[in-house]
Amino acid sequence: MSNIRLFFNESLSINLNSKLDKSQSHYLSKVMRINIGQTFSLFNQSGEWEAKIKDINKGIIEFSIINKLRLKNIERELWLAFAPIKLNYLNLMIQKATELGITKFIPILTERTIVRKLNEKRLNKIMIEASEQSNRLTVPDLENLTRFDNFLRLNQNTNIIFGDLNTKNNKFSIKHKGPICILVGPEGDFTIKERQNILKLKNLISLKINKNILRSETAAISMISIATFNLLS
């Protein structure tokens, strides 16, 4: 079987006959150069399936599902709440966070947030490609940009992991079951008032991850790695 994996947003089942979109058809036929009769895999939250190319008609690939390769898996809810940062660094953060297992991205507007608009279409494309590459079955959700005070109001009881240079705590411990949300600030960090409100959260885990001041995307990747390591242990 080919190791080519594509995300397919529609329902998948044995003997399903369907078509890929123009972009995916071009990728398979022109970039990967696979032909009629060859196989690839399709996945979504229902699992992963082996597909066989039946025809290529006017550049569009028609396929049939011939086998189920993997059942859906249950993922621990791991979120990333972040203030949008400059484009190249944001793209890197979204890509690596997806590879590491983030299930939901929550963009937040803080007082010092510089980038105040997101290209959701571009970010979703990055998440899909990172999920395809990393052998995930699910693609993370991307929430709408929300104000920081609204995020705090909605997550009073959520397990929040806060990278805090001022704390002495370097041990990862979750207080209760449920989603885990990693919180990283903007390029200029949180204000004193925002920090005070963060520290009032009921299930907050202030965590010192490094003695140095890290860029937002570096802090996010480091904290996700710590969280996933501890969850797997």
C-alpha positions in Angstrom: 0.0 0.0 0.0 1.2 3.5 -0.7 2.2 5.7 2.2 0.4 8.7 0.7 -2.3 10.0 3.1 -5.0 12.5 2.3 -7.6 14.1 4.6 -11.1 13.5 3.3 -13.8 15.6 4.9 -16.8 13.4 3.8 -18.0 10.1 5.1 -15.9 7.0 4.3 -17.0 3.4 4.1 -16.1 0.1 2.3 -17.0 0.1 -1.4 -17.6 3.9 -1.4 -17.1 5.4 -4.9 -16.2 9.0 -4.9 -13.9 11.7 -6.3 -11.1 13.8 -5.0 -11.2 17.6 -5.4 -9.1 19.3 -8.0 -6.2 20.1 -5.7 -5.8 16.6 -4.3 -6.2 15.1 -7.7 -3.4 17.2 -9.1 -1.2 16.3 -6.1 -1.7 12.6 -6.6 -1.5 12.5 -10.4 1.0 15.2 -11.2 3.2 15.5 -8.1 3.2 11.9 -6.7 2.5 10.5 -10.2 0.3 7.6 -9.1 -1.9 6.0 -11.8 -5.1 4.1 -12.3 -5.1 0.9 -10.2 -2.6 2.2 -7.6 -3.6 2.8 -4.0 -3.4 5.6 -1.4 -5.1 6.2 1.9 -7.8 8.6 3.1 -8.5 9.5 6.7 -10.8 11.5 8.9 -12.2 11.2 12.4 -13.9 7.9 11.4 -10.6 6.2 10.8 -8.2 5.5 7.9 -9.1 3.7 4.7 -7.3 2.3 1.7 -8.5 3.7 -1.6 -7.8 2.5 -5.2 -7.8 4.8 -8.2 -10.5 3.8 -10.7 -10.2 6.5 -13.2 -8.7 9.9 -13.9 -11.2 12.0 -15.9 -10.3 15.6 -16.9 -7.8 15.7 -14.2 -10.1 14.5 -11.4 -9.4 11.2 -9.7 -12.2 8.8 -9.1 -11.6 6.2 -6.4 -13.1 3.3 -4.6 -12.6 2.4 -0.9 -11.3 -1.2 -0.7 -10.2 -1.7 2.9 -10.3 -0.2 6.4 -6.8 0.3 7.8 -7.4 1.9 11.2 -10.2 2.5 13.6 -10.8 6.0 15.0 -8.9 6.7 18.2 -9.8 8.6 21.3 -7.5 11.6 21.8 -7.0 13.5 25.0 -8.3 17.0 24.5 -5.2 19.2 24.3 -5.8 22.8 23.3 -3.5 25.8 22.5 -4.7 29.3 23.4 -2.4 31.8 21.7 -2.2 35.4 20.7 -1.6 35.6 16.9 2.0 36.4 16.0 3.8 37.3 12.8 2.9 35.1 9.8 6.0 32.9 9.4 6.3 32.2 13.1 2.5 31.6 13.4 2.6 29.1 10.5 5.5 27.2 12.1 3.7 27.1 15.5 0.4 25.8 14.0 2.3 23.1 12.0 4.4 21.8 14.9 1.5 22.0 17.4 -0.6 19.9 15.0 2.2 17.3 14.7 2.5 17.2 18.5 -1.2 16.5 19.0 -3.1 19.7 19.6 -6.8 19.1 19.1 -8.0 22.7 19.2 -6.5 26.1 18.6 -8.0 29.1 20.4 -6.7 32.4 19.1 -7.0 35.2 21.6 -6.8 39.0 21.5 -4.7 40.4 24.4 -3.8 44.0 25.1 -0.4 43.6 23.4 -1.5 41.4 20.5 0.0 43.0 17.4 -1.5 40.7 14.7 -5.3 41.1 15.0 -6.5 39.1 11.9 -6.1 35.5 10.9 -6.2 33.8 7.5 -8.3 30.9 8.6 -8.2 29.2 5.2 -4.4 29.2 5.2 -4.2 27.9 8.8 -6.6 25.1 8.1 -4.5 24.1 5.1 -1.5 23.9 7.3 -3.3 21.8 9.9 -4.6 19.4 7.3 -1.1 19.0 5.7 0.5 18.5 9.1 -2.1 15.9 10.1 -1.5 14.0 6.8 2.3 14.1 7.4 2.2 13.1 11.1 -0.1 10.1 10.7 -2.9 11.6 12.7 -6.5 10.7 12.1 -8.0 14.0 13.1 -7.4 17.6 12.1 -7.5 20.1 14.9 -10.4 22.6 15.2 -9.7 26.3 14.9 -11.9 28.6 16.9 -12.8 32.2 16.0 -10.6 34.9 17.3 -11.8 35.9 20.8 -11.0 38.5 23.4 -8.8 37.4 26.2 -11.3 38.3 29.0 -13.9 36.1 27.2 -11.4 33.2 27.0 -10.8 33.5 30.8 -14.6 33.7 31.5 -15.3 30.5 29.5 -12.4 28.5 31.0 -12.6 29.1 34.7 -12.5 25.4 35.4 -10.3 24.2 32.5 -6.8 22.8 33.2 -4.7 25.7 32.1 -0.9 25.3 31.7 0.7 28.7 31.9 4.4 29.1 31.0 5.6 31.4 33.7 9.2 32.6 34.1 8.4 33.9 37.6 7.3 30.6 39.1 9.6 28.1 40.8 7.4 25.2 39.8 8.9 22.9 37.2 6.6 19.9 37.7 3.7 19.0 35.5 0.6 17.9 37.3 -3.0 17.9 36.2 -5.6 18.7 38.9 -8.7 17.1 37.3 -9.9 15.2 34.2 -10.9 17.1 31.2 -9.3 19.2 28.5 -5.8 20.6 29.0 -5.2 24.1 27.6 -1.7 25.5 27.0 -1.7 29.2 27.2 1.0 31.4 25.6 1.1 35.1 25.4 1.8 37.7 22.6 5.2 38.8 21.5 5.2 41.5 24.1 3.9 39.1 26.8 0.8 39.6 29.0 0.2 42.8 30.9 0.4 42.8 34.7 -3.4 42.9 34.9 -3.8 40.0 32.5 -1.2 38.0 34.4 -3.0 38.7 37.6 -6.3 37.4 36.1 -4.5 34.3 34.8 -3.2 33.5 38.2 -6.7 33.6 39.7 -7.9 30.6 37.5 -9.0 27.6 39.6 -7.1 24.9 37.8 -4.0 26.8 36.7 -0.7 25.1 36.5 2.1 27.7 36.4 5.1 26.0 34.9 8.7 27.2 34.5 10.0 25.6 31.3 13.2 27.5 30.8 15.4 30.1 32.5 15.5 32.1 29.3 12.8 34.2 27.8 11.3 32.3 24.9 9.6 33.5 21.7 5.9 32.7 21.7 6.2 29.9 19.1 9.1 28.4 21.0 7.2 28.5 24.3 4.2 26.9 22.7 6.2 24.0 21.1 8.1 23.4 24.3 5.0 23.3 26.5 3.1 21.0 24.2 6.1 18.7 24.2 6.2 18.6 28.0 2.5 18.0 28.2 2.4 15.2 25.6 5.5 13.5 27.2 3.8 13.5 30.6 0.4 12.3 29.2 2.2 9.4 27.6 4.2 8.4 30.6 
